[in-house]
Structure formats: C-alpha cells, structure tokens
Amino acid sequence: MKFEKEKFLSAVNDILRADYAAEMETATKKELYNAVSKAAMALAFDDWKKEKKSDKKRCGYFSAEFLMGRSIYSNLLNLGILDGAKEALKSIGKDLGEFEEVEDAALGNGGLGRLAACYLESAASSSLPLDGYGIRYRYGLFRQTFEDGFQHEEGDDWLKWGDPWSVRIDRDAVVVEFADQKVLAVPYDMPVFGYKNGVVNTLRLWSSEPVDAFDFEAFNDMKGEHTAEENFHATKITDVLYPNDNTMAGKILRLRQQYFLVSASLQDILAKDKAKGRKLSELDKYHCFQLNDTHPVIAIPELLRLLKNEGFSFEEAFSICSKCFNFTNHTIMAEALEKWDALALSDLLPDVYQEIVHCQERMSGEGLDPTKFFIIRDNVIHMANLAIYVAAKVNGVAEIHTNILKTDTFKEWNELYPEKFVNITNGITPRRWLLLNNPEMAKEIDARIGTEWHTDLKKLKNLKPYINEMLPAFTRIKGENKAKLAAYIKEHEGVEIPSHFIFDVQVKRLHEYKRQLLNALSILYFYYGIKDGTIEDFPPTAFIFGAKAAPGYYMAKAVIKFINEIANLVNSDAEVAPYMRVVFVQNYNVSYAEKIVCAADVSEQISMAGMEASGTGNMKFMLNGTVTLGTLDGANVEICEEAGRENNYIFGATVEEVAQVKKFYCPREVLENTIGLKRALETLIDGTFEDESGMLQKLYESLVAGFSPDRYLVLYDFADYVRVKEELLRDYGTEEFNKKCLVNLASAGKFSADRSVKDYAKLIWKIK
Ligand SMILES: *Cc1c(COP(=O)(O)O)cnc(C)c1O
C-alpha cells in the first residue's frame, strides 16, 4: 500500500476533530491511538469490502478463544505502513512506541487461542478465504499479580483504550434462544490484514445483549426490576472468558457461551446465503467449518436443527453437516475432553438435544458396537465422539499427537473411519514472531537471503551457508534483546538480571503436565550444589518463568508460590549471586512473549512425553534462534527432525517408556536413589519456606503420597533432566553452541502457520 504521510496525518486529524473535539497537539495518547488505528483501517476498507462480497468458498474457523494480543503494530506492518506511520507521527513530535501501553486483546487462555490468531493472520497472508467466529468477551483472561508470592487475579479491562480495530455491525444482529432466555447477538467485525497482499479477511466476534435495550412499557407497568434482571442475564453470557486451559468447567454458563457463538454464526451464514439466492442443500459448495477443539462442537446439532427448520429431513441435514464440519483435537487429557450432562443440556436446549439423540440413534442404526461407539452414555454427552462421528476430517496438531489419537485415544474410531484422521502440525506466524518482535535479526536475515522468507519461511534454510559469517551479528542482537528484556523485568518485576547471564526460560500456562515443578526442583538442586561446593564454576544463569494458573487449580497455584519462594531464597543470597537469579514475571501474555522469545538462550519444553499435543511456544523460540531443552513430546519431535537432535538438548522418558514406567512406578524409590533430589524436594516440607497455607505440603504429597503419586513423572525424569541441563549450560557461549542456535533458526521453516493453513486448505477445507 502506498503511504502518503500528509494525507494520513490529515485523516488522523479529521478523526480527532470529529470523535474527540481534539487535534494533534491537544489529543491524549488514547485519542491519538484510536484515530491512528481508524485512519489505517480506512485505508483498507475497499479491500475488505471486496473480500466480504466475494463468491469464493470460505472456511469459518469456529473458536471459543482468539488470543489476538495487541493489534496496532501487526496491522500496520501487514498493511505495509508501519515505518510510514512511525515517521509520520515522529514529524508531529509523537512516538508510535507509546502505544505499547495499549492492553492486549486476551480473548483466550493460551496455545489454543493463540493458534487461532496465528491461523487468521496466516490465512489472510496466504490469500485463503478463512474467517474467524468467536465471542467478544467483555473481560478477557484475568490480569495476574503476585502478592507475597501468591497469584492474585484481577478483571482484564481490555477495552480501556477503546476498540478501534472493530466495527459493530448492528444490521447483522440475530436472536439466540435458550429454553429460559432469548438474547440478541451483535457482531463486532475485526479486519484481518494479509501481509502486504491486499487481502482482508474477517474475525467476527459476537456480543450478547438484551433483545430490547430497555423495555419502557414493562418499566411503566412497574416491572422495572424484572427488566433490569433480564438485562443482567443477557449481558452475562459474553461477560467473561473461562480462565481454564486444558480442563473443563462443566458450568451451564459455559454451555450458553458455546451455543451462543455457534447459533449466531450459523444463523448469520445461512441468512446471507439465502439472501444471495444460494441453495442450502449446496451449503458445502460455499462453506466449511473448522471446530477448534470440542468447545464449538454444539454447532453440529445446531446446524441440524436450523436445516430441519428450513424443511430438510434429518438424513438430508446430516449429509450436509458431514460435508461441512471438521474437527481439531487439541488434547488427550480426559479432564479436557468435554462432556455434558444430558439432562442439563436438554433443559437448556431441548431441540438441540433432540438432534444429538438422533445422531446417536443413527449410529446405533448403522449397527456399530455401542460399547465402542457412543455419543450419549450414562446420561453424559461426549462432545468429541459427536464431532468424530459427524465431521468429514478429524485432525491432531503434531505427528506424535495424531499417532496417539489414532492408536490409543480414538483407536476404534480410527479403525472405523481411517480416512477421517489426518495430521496438521501447528504453526506460528513469522510476521509477529520474528519480523515484528525481533526486527534487528530480521534485517540481518534480509541482508543475506532477501525477504522471500517473510511469506515462505522454508527459505530460511538459505541462511545455512551464512551461519559462520552471521554468528557475530546473531550474538550481538541476542545480547541487545537480552539487555532490553532485563531492563523491562527490572522495571516491572523489580528483579535485576545481569544481561551476560544465560536466560533460561519457561513460559506457558501453569499445568502439572508441563512440569514447571521439575524446573523448580532442578534450580534448588543447582543452588544447594553451588552452596556445598559439589557444583563448581556454575555458568551464571537466570531462570525466568511466566505462567498464569487457572484460578481454581490449586496445585498450579502452589507451584507459583513455590517458585516465588525459591526466587526469594536465591535472589537474596549474596553467596550465589554471581551464579544465579530466579524471576517469575507477572501477567505473562502475548506482548510479554514477544519480548521474551527473542531474548532467550534456553527454551524449556519439558512436558511429560505424550501430554503436550504440539506446543507453539517451542516454535517461537526456535524461530528466534533458541535451543530447546525438552522431552520428545509434541512438536519438539519435529523440531529435532528439522534442526537435528544434536542441535537441541533432549532428555527424559519417551512416550513408550512412560507407558512402561507407569505400570510399576514407585516415586519413593526414585527419591531414595537420585542424588540431590531429596534435598530439593524436602524444601517443600522442612521449613526452608514458610507454608502457612499448607500449599507446599500438598505439592509434596502430590509427588509421593496418595493413590497415584507423581502422575507426570517429575521425579522419574529428574536425574536425566539435570544432567542434560547442566551439559547445556556448560556448552553455552561456545561457538559450537551459537551455531546450534542459528541452525535452529534456519531450520524453522516447517513451523510457519502459512504452511499449516495451506495444509488445511488442501487436505480439509478444499478452498483456494
Ligand atoms: C504461544 C503462547 C502460548 C502457548 O505456549 P506453549 O508453550 O505452546 O504452551 C501461551 N500463551 C501465550 C501468551 C503465548 O504467546
């Protein structure tokens, strides 16, 4: 896009006058942010209109979560006006960098929601007609602070700075009905700009409102209170994101949210097709739908219901659904696979429930063995089974994960429908996760191999002949990024990290399977080793954590408290000060991640093998030239395939070994036989740390006591972990080590979300 500075500034000024009665000189930062954003958006309006009107087959990406992060820089970059806008603002004495204060749009928990955001950007950048459909939560993922080492949650007011990147479309509002409630669904459309290609797709986020904004008649009839109550209920549906990651809440409000999202989206899509004169019997000619995990799977019976209302028979409607829907599985963990109580669902959505029953009956009618194949059993509805039965394709998100789905989790289903199961390994957008967050490194790459890699990440492999030559620039830029991160951490967390320290990073949601506890115990092991002299010349290392715990997840919160206690102990000990620091950053989110992944020396990806479906954090670090310290789990396996296992640091039990070990696992035995483990572990109970809450005691018990202690083999993998970790830390700084970093960067091509969405388009969506 051609950028005309004077025209742009004058557009900004017009918006400031009209919307805020202000001008460049008098506008507040917030007013300027809104005006700049709106002016940029207006530049792409014609492209957006063109895409909305186009007759191409489109895919709707249905997701309860979109973890978008901050939009302004990414949007300006993709519009090709980032430098222009920066210059323009500079010429009037303003700094584009000041918009870093703008809140992230955190309408998601973690990896699953961030994946949805990357896919939208990558699809637009690959000229694929993909639109997102989600919920406009009034409050996104909570803001996290620590008080005395404990996590505290505060409401996330992400609209504080306004929402200039959305447009409310009242004319597209639809009514969504529950047995006990009727609400209006109002869409807010966010443009999704492709990278410098003039494509603008849409993320449509639905907000719930009362059907009648204010019922004066009822008010005059002295039913004012009743009206207020109805208002309250209507807005409540989209008020807040459930802060759970990889667990299921089972709450009716959550079911309301899911149904609200899919009913509004499907009604909208069908109404537009009818208005265009399309035949609904040919729905699959114009649309397909990707169900991002089980959260939106209720779309299947909802479309059955809507099509029957249009006069189709159940079989006709079923046939249409089976061509339109596809399902992505994100986890094998039982506690995350959604199950709903049949009575609760039939009370809330009787007609939708009937369609689920019809699916079950159809299945039985096919003579399938009901002990293996069921949707409803013992009054529980299994949403994943419903999805697999109806969907055209079911995909896992990394090779190892899809293999586990096919041979274990959904073994019977795979034997029944082998053609349904496919793998699409996750990816990340290289625009946000290298061009934008690490611009100096991007420039060094451009200087050597040109800019093709911006949209064809495999081209990064052309860097390989330049690795030796690029090492000095690489280490210089990494060093600068580390200094910047250290300054940011000093300001926001109050912890000083010397930037020559190794930055060993574990950032991701807090979950027992991700094993932040294993990392924590290794730090104590090194700490006591340094203190008693059994570990000499320990390479100076800063252990950096970032993670939110679900508010109701006791063990996860206990791990946060434990690590904060370790940080206190280590950081106030002058004797170990030359060797280590520990910091747990508060409120880890997309914007924090952008600063962290370009400054890390070690990427900790240490889940118990088999548990992390893919991971995308691992890919962000790799793309920024960081070695992985990890298990053979999720996409780590493919990272090793691409970059070479010898260029990463792999440890621990494999999936096969995990299965073997679990048969007769005795953590107490491991504890007795592992040098240094006991001393580290017993800090949880020996008074090293105050434990008034009793949390640390419970953490200890989770590893050694009860019916199935140490479910995630923390103790089992400990010895191998500290061995490989120490080897890594001692390799650090050598030329050989730096080469490993750059080989990883140059091998990251496969993990572009551009590749992922193109795979989806070809194998599943059949769109161009
Ligand atoms: C990428 C990302 C994640 C996912 O990280 P994993 O290590 O794959 O779990 C979670 N949260 C944020 C903010 C991210 O940017």
The ligand as an SDF file (V2000), in Angstrom:
LIG
                    3D

 15 15  0  0  0  0  0  0  0  0999 V2000
    2.4880  -19.1010   22.3540 C   0  0  0  0  0  0  0  0  0  0  0  0
    1.7860  -18.7710   23.6090 C   0  0  0  0  0  0  0  0  0  0  0  0
    1.2820  -19.7930   24.4170 C   0  0  0  0  0  0  0  0  0  0  0  0
    1.4790  -21.2610   24.1060 C   0  0  0  0  0  0  0  0  0  0  0  0
    2.6780  -21.6900   24.6750 O   0  0  0  0  0  0  0  0  0  0  0  0
    3.0310  -23.2430   24.8120 P   0  0  0  0  0  0  0  0  0  0  0  0
    4.4230  -23.2420   25.3020 O   0  0  0  0  0  0  0  0  0  0  0  0
    2.9000  -23.8280   23.4430 O   0  0  0  0  0  0  0  0  0  0  0  0
    2.0690  -23.8060   25.7750 O   0  0  0  0  0  0  0  0  0  0  0  0
    0.6310  -19.4550   25.5930 C   0  0  0  0  0  0  0  0  0  0  0  0
    0.4760  -18.1650   25.9500 N   0  0  0  0  0  0  0  0  0  0  0  0
    0.9590  -17.1560   25.2070 C   0  0  0  0  0  0  0  0  0  0  0  0
    0.7730  -15.7610   25.6780 C   0  0  0  0  0  0  0  0  0  0  0  0
    1.6220  -17.4140   24.0100 C   0  0  0  0  0  0  0  0  0  0  0  0
    2.0770  -16.3920   23.2660 O   0  0  0  0  0  0  0  0  0  0  0  0
  1  2  1  0
  2  3  1  0
  2 14  2  0
  3  4  1  0
  3 10  2  0
  4  5  1  0
  5  6  1  0
  6  7  2  0
  6  8  1  0
  6  9  1  0
 10 11  1  0
 11 12  2  0
 12 13  1  0
 12 14  1  0
 14 15  1  0
M  END
$$$$
